[in-house]
């Protein structure tokens, strides 16, 4: 599958895929609660990246990117906890690396 170059689009697609994946899980307390957490963190990645693009300063840009990276790490946690979807785990690790690279380059 071709990954979009536009990071806003890519983070949007990741959040959307997480939502679609959660719908396939059996409806039990654990899956419902973990699913809610995954929905929040996966959506927050893109939302914070969009905020970063509307930066008020370089400090604000880095701050928002760090929040997006933190949310990526949290999303990975929820995915690992459920031992779920290898493709989603791969994609979230890629997004985390991209965000880390942008932070490093912007901080220099």
Buried (B, 14 or more C-beta within 10 A) or exposed (E): EEEEEEBEEBBBBBBEBBBEBBEEBEEEEEBEEBBEBBBBBBBBBBBBBBBBEEBEEEEEBBBBBBBBBBBBBBBBBBBEEBEBBEEBBEBBBBBBEBBBEBBEEBEE
